[in-house]
Amino acid sequence: LSIFDERTLQVWAFVKTAALQAHGLEPIMSEECLWGPSGPEEDVEISPDLLEECAVVRRVAVRCMESHAVVTTSAAVEGMLDKQGAFLLGMDRRWKLEDAFFRHMIAGGAEAKMKAMVLSQLPSSSVDVKTAPVCLNGLTRLSKSALMDWVGSGLQAIFQVVFDDVRAIAGGRRPKESCLNDTFVAPARHRMA
């Protein structure tokens, strides 16, 4: 990429993010659960005419996704991108922003976000005291989120261990030992100690 192309993509990334947050573009493929609250601080007004081509490509991507899978998971999105990515990029070269975003999320970005969200529901220090029922409520909300569907069965199994531990503690029982050996379970259990 030339410096001009790189700057152009940065401007379009800003414009699309601002448009998503201002509801000028419809989120696609569970995008809203992935991007979170980062974006422009100031109010930005974007002309709908500027976004017309982007909106058309995003609608086509939604139709491609709907024909590819019933539930939007990272594997389903990756399959759709592999099959239809070149077609979508041919419609609008700025599609490479969405493609890069989703591929980053597939490659671990969504999993890192979910792990951070799980840890945020657990006490982080003696100052951040959360009761087991409060933690359980937060984890219950996460278990029903689109992000949980997105991350797939591997992280869902790890989440279930943490969820079961918190549920046991909330019920006044000792958590069961798990045969699941994951680097995330130990720090989560440490926070619950």
Phi, psi and chi 1 to 4 in degrees:
 res  aa     phi    psi   chi1   chi2   chi3   chi4
   1 LEU       -  141.0  -74.7  176.3      -      -
   2 SER   -79.3  166.5   70.1      -      -      -
   3 ILE   -61.2  -39.0  -67.8  174.3      -      -
   4 PHE   -61.7  -46.4  176.4   75.6      -      -
   5 ASP   -62.3  -40.8  -70.8  -20.6      -      -
   6 GLU   -64.0  -44.5 -169.7  172.1  -33.2      -
   7 ARG   -64.1  -39.8  -75.8  -71.0 -172.6 -150.4
   8 THR   -60.8  -43.5  -59.4      -      -      -
   9 LEU   -64.4  -38.4  -76.3  175.3      -      -
  10 GLN   -62.8  -42.2  -71.3  173.0  -15.2      -
  11 VAL   -63.4  -45.0  167.9      -      -      -
  12 TRP   -66.6  -34.1  -87.0  104.9      -      -
  13 ALA   -61.9  -43.3      -      -      -      -
  14 PHE   -62.1  -47.2  177.0   86.0      -      -
  15 VAL   -62.2  -46.3  167.2      -      -      -
  16 LYS   -66.2  -40.2  -74.0 -177.7  175.7 -174.3
  17 THR   -63.0  -45.8  -58.7      -      -      -
  18 ALA   -62.3  -40.6      -      -      -      -
  19 ALA   -66.3  -39.0      -      -      -      -
  20 LEU   -62.9  -44.5  -80.6  165.3      -      -
  21 GLN   -70.3  -28.2  -69.1  179.5  -25.7      -
  22 ALA   -92.6    5.9      -      -      -      -
  23 HIS    64.3   27.5  -53.4  -69.4      -      -
  24 GLY   -84.1  -19.8      -      -      -      -
  25 LEU  -125.2  141.8  -80.1  176.8      -      -
  26 GLU   -79.1  133.9  -73.2  -66.6  -42.0      -
  27 PRO   -64.6  147.2  -12.7   22.1      -      -
  28 ILE  -124.8  152.5   58.1  172.5      -      -
  29 MET    46.9   51.3  -59.8 -178.5  -70.7      -
  30 SER    61.1   23.7  -60.7      -      -      -
  31 GLU   -57.0  -38.4 -174.2  176.7   33.9      -
  32 GLU   -62.9  -28.8   67.9  -82.7    8.4      -
  33 CYS   -80.6  -11.9   76.0      -      -      -
  34 LEU   -97.7  -37.4  -60.7  171.7      -      -
  35 TRP   -84.7  -25.6   46.9  -99.1      -      -
  36 GLY    66.1 -162.4      -      -      -      -
  37 PRO   -84.6   11.4   31.8  -35.0      -      -
  38 SER   -83.3  138.7   60.7      -      -      -
  39 GLY   165.9 -170.9      -      -      -      -
  40 PRO   -61.5  137.1  -14.3   23.3      -      -
  41 GLU   -75.8  -38.7  -65.3  -67.6  -38.8      -
  42 GLU   -88.6  158.9   63.3  -84.2   -2.7      -
  43 ASP   -71.8  129.5  -71.4  -27.1      -      -
  44 VAL  -123.0  128.8  178.2      -      -      -
  45 GLU  -101.0  124.9 -158.1  169.3  -52.6      -
  46 ILE  -119.8  130.0  -60.7  169.1      -      -
  47 SER   -66.5  130.6  167.3      -      -      -
  48 PRO   -58.1  -30.5  -22.2   30.5      -      -
  49 ASP   -61.7  -34.1  -64.5  -20.7      -      -
  50 LEU   -66.7  -29.6 -173.9   63.3      -      -
  51 LEU   -97.9    0.7  -59.9  169.5      -      -
  52 GLU   -56.1  -50.7 -168.8  171.7  -37.6      -
  53 GLU   -63.1  -40.7  -74.4  179.4   15.0      -
  54 CYS   -62.3  -42.7  -61.8      -      -      -
  55 ALA   -64.0  -38.9      -      -      -      -
  56 VAL   -63.9  -47.4  168.6      -      -      -
  57 VAL   -63.1  -39.4  173.0      -      -      -
  58 ARG   -65.6  -38.0  -68.4  168.7   71.8   82.4
  59 ARG   -64.7  -40.5  -77.8 -167.1  -63.4  -86.5
  60 VAL   -63.5  -41.7  170.6      -      -      -
  61 ALA   -61.0  -40.0      -      -      -      -
  62 VAL   -62.8  -44.6  167.3      -      -      -
  63 ARG   -62.7  -40.8  -78.3 -166.8 -143.5  107.3
  64 CYS   -61.9  -42.3  -68.6      -      -      -
  65 MET   -66.1  -42.6 -170.3   62.3 -145.2      -
  66 GLU   -62.7  -34.0  -72.3  169.5  -10.6      -
  67 SER   -79.4  -16.3   68.7      -      -      -
  68 HIS   -92.4  -35.2 -173.5   74.9      -      -
  69 ALA  -154.3  154.8      -      -      -      -
  70 VAL   -83.2  -43.8  176.0      -      -      -
  71 VAL  -109.6  137.4  178.7      -      -      -
  72 THR   -82.4  101.6  -56.9      -      -      -
  73 THR  -116.9  167.6   64.1      -      -      -
  74 SER   -62.0  -38.1   58.8      -      -      -
  75 ALA   -65.2  -40.9      -      -      -      -
  76 ALA   -65.8  -42.1      -      -      -      -
  77 VAL   -66.2  -41.7  171.3      -      -      -
  78 GLU   -61.6  -42.6 -176.7  174.4   33.3      -
  79 GLY   -60.9  -43.5      -      -      -      -
  80 MET   -64.9  -42.9 -170.4  -79.7  -67.6      -
  81 LEU   -63.4  -39.9  -69.6  173.6      -      -
  82 ASP   -63.5  -39.6  -70.5  -15.7      -      -
  83 LYS   -81.8  -38.3  -71.5 -179.2 -178.9  176.4
  84 GLN  -114.0   -4.5  -57.2  -65.7  -26.9      -
  85 GLY   -56.3  -44.9      -      -      -      -
  86 ALA   -65.5  -39.0      -      -      -      -
  87 PHE   -61.9  -46.4  170.0   70.4      -      -
  88 LEU   -65.5  -39.1  -65.0  167.5      -      -
  89 LEU   -65.9  -34.0 -171.3   58.2      -      -
  90 GLY   -66.1  -30.8      -      -      -      -
  91 MET   -72.5  -37.5  -72.0 -178.3   71.6      -
  92 ASP  -155.8  114.0 -179.6    2.7      -      -
  93 ARG   -64.8  -17.0   66.6 -172.5 -178.3  111.4
  94 ARG   -73.8   -8.3  -65.4  163.9  -63.8 -164.0
  95 TRP   -59.2  -21.8  171.3 -101.7      -      -
  96 LYS   -58.8  -23.8   68.4  175.0   67.6  173.9
  97 LEU   -66.2  -48.9  -67.4  167.9      -      -
  98 GLU   -64.1  -42.8  -76.8   86.8  -12.1      -
  99 ASP   -58.4  -46.7 -172.2   84.0      -      -
 100 ALA   -64.7  -40.6      -      -      -      -
 101 PHE   -61.9  -50.2  170.9   76.7      -      -
 102 PHE   -66.4  -38.2  -74.7  114.8      -      -
 103 ARG   -66.8  -34.3  -69.1 -166.6 -172.8  -86.1
 104 HIS   -63.8  -43.4  162.8   72.0      -      -
 105 MET   -65.2  -38.1  -72.7  -60.3  173.8      -
 106 ILE   -65.5  -37.7  -69.3  163.6      -      -
 107 ALA   -79.5    8.5      -      -      -      -
 108 GLY   131.7  -13.8      -      -      -      -
 109 GLY   -61.6  -43.0      -      -      -      -
 110 ALA   -68.2  -39.1      -      -      -      -
 111 GLU   -64.5  -42.8 -172.3  171.9  -58.4      -
 112 ALA   -63.0  -39.9      -      -      -      -
 113 LYS   -64.5  -43.7  179.3  176.6  176.8  130.2
 114 MET   -64.7  -42.3  177.2   54.4   87.2      -
 115 LYS   -61.0  -42.5  -74.2  179.0  176.7 -179.7
 116 ALA   -63.4  -39.4      -      -      -      -
 117 MET   -67.3  -38.4  -69.8  173.7   72.3      -
 118 VAL   -63.6  -48.8  168.3      -      -      -
 119 LEU   -61.8  -32.0  -71.0  176.6      -      -
 120 SER   -67.7  -18.9   75.2      -      -      -
 121 GLN   -86.6   -7.9  -60.9  -57.0  -46.5      -
 122 LEU  -106.8  155.2  -56.6  173.6      -      -
 123 PRO   -60.0  141.1  -15.9   24.9      -      -
 124 SER  -108.7  -12.8   59.0      -      -      -
 125 SER  -167.2  178.3   66.8      -      -      -
 126 SER   -67.5  -19.9   59.3      -      -      -
 127 VAL   -78.3  -37.0  177.4      -      -      -
 128 ASP   -92.9   73.8 -179.2   23.8      -      -
 129 VAL   -86.1  120.0  178.5      -      -      -
 130 LYS  -122.9  135.9  -67.2 -179.1 -177.8  168.5
 131 THR   -76.0  158.4   64.1      -      -      -
 132 ALA   -59.0  -42.3      -      -      -      -
 133 PRO   -62.9  -36.2  -26.2   35.0      -      -
 134 VAL   -65.2  -44.0  168.2      -      -      -
 135 CYS   -62.2  -43.1  -65.9      -      -      -
 136 LEU   -62.0  -41.5 -171.7   59.9      -      -
 137 ASN   -61.7  -44.7  -74.4  -21.7      -      -
 138 GLY   -63.4  -42.9      -      -      -      -
 139 LEU   -68.3  -33.1  -68.2  174.6      -      -
 140 THR   -63.4  -43.3  -60.8      -      -      -
 141 ARG   -60.8  -42.8  -78.7 -169.3  -54.2  -82.0
 142 LEU   -63.5  -37.4  -78.2  178.1      -      -
 143 SER   -64.5  -22.0   72.4      -      -      -
 144 LYS  -100.7    6.6  -62.3  174.1 -176.0  174.2
 145 SER   -83.2  158.4   69.4      -      -      -
 146 ALA   -64.3  -30.7      -      -      -      -
 147 LEU   -63.4  -36.2 -176.0   57.6      -      -
 148 MET   -64.2  -40.8 -175.5   59.3   74.4      -
 149 ASP   -62.3  -40.8  -70.8  -23.8      -      -
 150 TRP   -60.9  -44.9  173.5  -85.8      -      -
 151 VAL   -70.5  -23.2  -64.6      -      -      -
 152 GLY    90.0  179.7      -      -      -      -
 153 SER   -68.7  -30.1   59.8      -      -      -
 154 GLY   -61.8  -53.9      -      -      -      -
 155 LEU   -72.1  -29.2 -171.9   57.1      -      -
 156 GLN   -62.0  -38.5  -71.7  170.3   -1.0      -
 157 ALA   -66.1  -40.9      -      -      -      -
 158 ILE   -65.4  -44.3  -65.6  165.2      -      -
 159 PHE   -58.0  -41.4  173.5   83.4      -      -
 160 GLN   -61.4  -36.3 -167.7   61.9   48.3      -
 161 VAL   -62.5  -47.7  169.8      -      -      -
 162 VAL   -63.6  -44.9  174.2      -      -      -
 163 PHE   -59.7  -46.0 -173.9   79.3      -      -
 164 ASP   -63.4  -38.0  -69.9  -15.8      -      -
 165 ASP   -62.0  -47.2  -74.7   -6.2      -      -
 166 VAL   -65.8  -40.5  172.5      -      -      -
 167 ARG   -61.9  -40.9 -173.8  172.9   32.4 -153.2
 168 ALA   -63.9  -45.2      -      -      -      -
 169 ILE   -62.6  -42.8  -67.3  168.0      -      -
 170 ALA   -63.1  -30.3      -      -      -      -
 171 GLY   -88.7    5.4      -      -      -      -
 172 GLY    77.4   20.0      -      -      -      -
 173 ARG  -111.1  160.2  -62.2 -179.1  -47.3  -82.8
 174 ARG   -81.0  134.0 -179.3 -178.3  171.6   91.4
 175 PRO   -61.2  145.9  -21.8   31.8      -      -
 176 LYS   -75.3  151.1  -66.1  178.7 -177.4  174.5
 177 GLU   -72.1  141.4  -70.8  -62.2  -42.4      -
 178 SER  -114.9  141.5  171.6      -      -      -
 179 CYS   -83.6   -5.8   61.4      -      -      -
 180 LEU   -72.6  116.7 -173.6   64.8      -      -
 181 ASN  -104.7   97.6 -173.5   13.4      -      -
 182 ASP  -133.0  145.6 -178.2   79.5      -      -
 183 THR   -69.4  -13.8   56.5      -      -      -
 184 PHE   -86.9  -33.1  177.8   69.0      -      -
 185 VAL   -63.7  -41.2  173.5      -      -      -
 186 ALA   -61.6  -49.3      -      -      -      -
 187 PRO   -63.7  -35.4  -14.5   20.7      -      -
 188 ALA   -65.2  -43.9      -      -      -      -
 189 ARG   -65.9  -35.3  -76.0 -173.5  164.9  165.8
 190 HIS   -61.5  -39.7  177.7   73.8      -      -
 191 ARG   -66.5  -28.5  -74.2 -172.5  175.4 -151.3
 192 MET   -83.9  -11.6  -68.2 -178.6  -85.9      -
 193 ALA   -68.4      -      -      -      -      -
